[in-house]
């Protein structure tokens, strides 16, 4: 593979970006693991009383996290885990929608008014900025991309481990069962809440180690792919082109985040998951496999770039869009998990970044580092 122009400073930036993330991940989760475990318990109490998770934000980047946390709770990807009620709202609608037993989660630092409304209503409040929420977690890093990645891991961990306490409230006699890999210390139940908290704390630290290792694999094994993909994106933008980004579920919200980052960097980008009317019309009239390919036909032009996110690499609508993009002369970039799936084995994209894991939350967290770095590298000379 031919190195991209400016590859040496870009390669050094990959090393520096990984080192920054490794240090921040270790420091943050070692400092906050016990508080996160206790927050899981408090959230479980709210869900047990019929409460919901209500997430809200104002900026485009914040709204991507709003949608991401909601889909994780409503559509659990772990077999045997119950769906829990969660909705994502504009901050302006919080006063209309929140109820006393809800868990209100604020994204961004410009939603203090909505946090105040939720807390006054009796909600358990969670924020990632100093907004006078009951629970606040503020990673001590200046880079907004790294902060977002830490917060994404945090709310994935809350989703994964709130079930421990939810089950603990219902029964103290059953083991962790088929999903024991989520919390390996919990094969034996105990009536001692502090013991459960400590087990969950240790599970959180294991998850932090897991994402640290997977992030290193993603950015190290795929170094040259990331450099050449960034060069392809740079060529697209310099020629007046645009990026079309998409994915399914949590990957759809990551596409939202990538588009927000490109736009913040004054780059042209379209989120193919954004318009519910277009998505539902195509799904209803043709089928879900066409929801992205049809939009590539509508928006894609020769020389544009397509950014596909998939945890499996096998989603039929992702594969169809990549094929349509190639037919139309678009550059194609795919971020995929597991072993890369069909996208990698059949070389369905020009640049394929493989995150080698079968654990969907961790894949998405590592992919966030990859696309954040792509945005940064695209702007480097």
Secondary structure as GFF3:
##gff-version 3
##sequence-region A 1 381
A	DSSP	alpha_helix	7	48	.	.	.	ID=ss1
A	DSSP	beta_strand	53	57	.	.	.	ID=ss2
A	DSSP	alpha_helix	60	74	.	.	.	ID=ss3
A	DSSP	beta_strand	86	90	.	.	.	ID=ss4
A	DSSP	three_ten_helix	91	93	.	.	.	ID=ss5
A	DSSP	alpha_helix	94	97	.	.	.	ID=ss6
A	DSSP	beta_strand	103	106	.	.	.	ID=ss7
A	DSSP	alpha_helix	112	120	.	.	.	ID=ss8
A	DSSP	beta_strand	124	127	.	.	.	ID=ss9
A	DSSP	beta_strand	135	136	.	.	.	ID=ss10
A	DSSP	alpha_helix	144	170	.	.	.	ID=ss11
A	DSSP	three_ten_helix	177	182	.	.	.	ID=ss12
A	DSSP	alpha_helix	193	221	.	.	.	ID=ss13
A	DSSP	alpha_helix	223	238	.	.	.	ID=ss14
A	DSSP	beta_strand	243	247	.	.	.	ID=ss15
A	DSSP	alpha_helix	250	264	.	.	.	ID=ss16
A	DSSP	beta_strand	269	271	.	.	.	ID=ss17
A	DSSP	alpha_helix	276	285	.	.	.	ID=ss18
A	DSSP	three_ten_helix	288	290	.	.	.	ID=ss19
A	DSSP	alpha_helix	293	299	.	.	.	ID=ss20
A	DSSP	beta_strand	305	310	.	.	.	ID=ss21
A	DSSP	alpha_helix	316	327	.	.	.	ID=ss22
A	DSSP	beta_strand	331	336	.	.	.	ID=ss23
A	DSSP	alpha_helix	341	345	.	.	.	ID=ss24
A	DSSP	beta_strand	351	354	.	.	.	ID=ss25
A	DSSP	alpha_helix	360	378	.	.	.	ID=ss26
###
